[in-house]
Amino acid sequence: MSEMLHSSLQPDLRRAILEEASQQTEPATYESYLGERLEVENAIVDFSRNHGEGTAWTYSTGDYRDRYVPNLHPSSGSLSGMELLWTKQLDRALKAKGDQPVVLLDFGGGMGFSAMRVASQPIYKKAIQDRRLVVAVSNLGFMPQDEPDADGYTKIARLMQADNQARRFTPQPYTEQDLRFVQDNQNLVTFVDASVLELYNDTSSAPVPLKNNIDILHESRALTHTQVPDIALATFAGLLSPGGVLYLDVRRMSGLRGDAIDLADGRTVTIDEKYREQRELSLEVGLSLLPRMGVVPTSEQPGTKTYVRHT
Ligand SMILES: C[S@@+](CC[C@H](N)C(=O)[O-])C[C@H]1O[C@@H](n2cnc3c(N)ncnc32)[C@H](O)[C@@H]1O
């Protein structure tokens, strides 16, 4: 993907964000930091693509059976936790959407274990094969590789096998059955390398248009890493289909490594206290923007924030 594509913030989103920010803070300062945060975000996107950060996360399995025990064996156990909420929404959307494909996106979904586990259920597998359902997982700077290893494993299964020796992702090694399960089902999931701006601008490699079209949008331990949670949340609102459901895990922003970020044009942005405060504030702005964009909280799941886009 071209490095130029991800840099632009659409005017409609900018307007909505600045309007909301002006209710909470001094608009000119917010706008100037918004520009700076966007530049830092783009620098991080470039860095991630050049250095392949996508596999380096501590929590990277995308397994949402239990928020606090992320490293489960993907092949074992029936669907539970968030997976069951997804299936409830999938069933609703498959009924409601008729011939139009239903779309589930796990934003920053790592290795996509829950996505695979849901996609492998016969009813959803058939819908994917009939092109009535797209189950997608986005990551930044990471696309699973098609080339097989010596044992014939590709993509995520290859990564699991390679990492199993180092015992990084799981205290217990993945079993042969886990590797087989992932090898057999990973192609049901579409992996997308995308920043939030690319998702909104439809310049990601997603197989269907995403704007107004995502029926289930989920994030866990992902939004917290962006520099632009306000843009991300406004984007999420713009991506949801009418009636679409959004699951948010984010509570506050994660820290940044280092005190300065080098931009592509040679300038350096200092990550000081003020920058961090503004980034934290931008999460609040993004969260309060959601209802203004028609995406309202529901009480479906205690612990995870759940929203639905009103039609
Ligand atoms: C800690 S992992 C979480 C993985 C998975 N959701 C889980 O809980 O197991 C963070 C995820 O967010 C993605 N990510 C981090 N920063 C991002 C950014 N600025 N834009 C888009 N995705 C980002 C990473 O590629 C990764 O998939």
The ligand as a MOL file (V3000), in Angstrom:
LIG
                    3D

  0  0  0     0  0            999 V3000
M  V30 BEGIN CTAB
M  V30 COUNTS 27 29 0 0 0
M  V30 BEGIN ATOM
M  V30 1 C -2.2040 -5.7430 21.5990 0
M  V30 2 S -2.6990 -6.2350 19.9710 0 CHG=1
M  V30 3 C -4.3450 -6.7960 20.3320 0
M  V30 4 C -4.7120 -7.9910 19.4750 0
M  V30 5 C -6.1050 -8.5730 19.7690 0
M  V30 6 N -7.1400 -7.5860 19.6710 0
M  V30 7 C -6.1230 -9.2360 21.1510 0
M  V30 8 O -6.6740 -8.6240 22.0950 0
M  V30 9 O -5.6140 -10.3450 21.2760 0 CHG=-1
M  V30 10 C -2.8980 -4.6510 19.1950 0
M  V30 11 C -3.5090 -4.6850 17.7950 0
M  V30 12 O -3.7880 -3.3520 17.3500 0
M  V30 13 C -3.2240 -3.1030 16.0740 0
M  V30 14 N -2.8160 -1.6880 16.0620 0
M  V30 15 C -1.9340 -1.0830 16.9000 0
M  V30 16 N -1.8090 0.2180 16.6130 0
M  V30 17 C -2.6420 0.4470 15.5750 0
M  V30 18 C -2.9560 1.6130 14.8090 0
M  V30 19 N -2.3810 2.7850 15.0700 0
M  V30 20 N -3.8470 1.4880 13.7840 0
M  V30 21 C -4.4350 0.3130 13.5100 0
M  V30 22 N -4.1850 -0.8280 14.2100 0
M  V30 23 C -3.2990 -0.7550 15.2190 0
M  V30 24 C -2.0480 -4.0790 15.9920 0
M  V30 25 O -1.6780 -4.3640 14.6720 0
M  V30 26 C -2.6200 -5.2880 16.7320 0
M  V30 27 O -3.4310 -6.0540 15.8670 0
M  V30 END ATOM
M  V30 BEGIN BOND
M  V30 1 1 1 2
M  V30 2 1 2 3
M  V30 3 1 2 10
M  V30 4 1 3 4
M  V30 5 1 4 5
M  V30 6 1 5 6
M  V30 7 1 5 7
M  V30 8 2 7 8
M  V30 9 1 7 9
M  V30 10 1 10 11
M  V30 11 1 11 12
M  V30 12 1 11 26
M  V30 13 1 12 13
M  V30 14 1 13 14
M  V30 15 1 13 24
M  V30 16 1 14 15
M  V30 17 1 14 23
M  V30 18 2 15 16
M  V30 19 1 16 17
M  V30 20 1 17 18
M  V30 21 2 17 23
M  V30 22 1 18 19
M  V30 23 2 18 20
M  V30 24 1 20 21
M  V30 25 2 21 22
M  V30 26 1 22 23
M  V30 27 1 24 25
M  V30 28 1 24 26
M  V30 29 1 26 27
M  V30 END BOND
M  V30 END CTAB
M  END
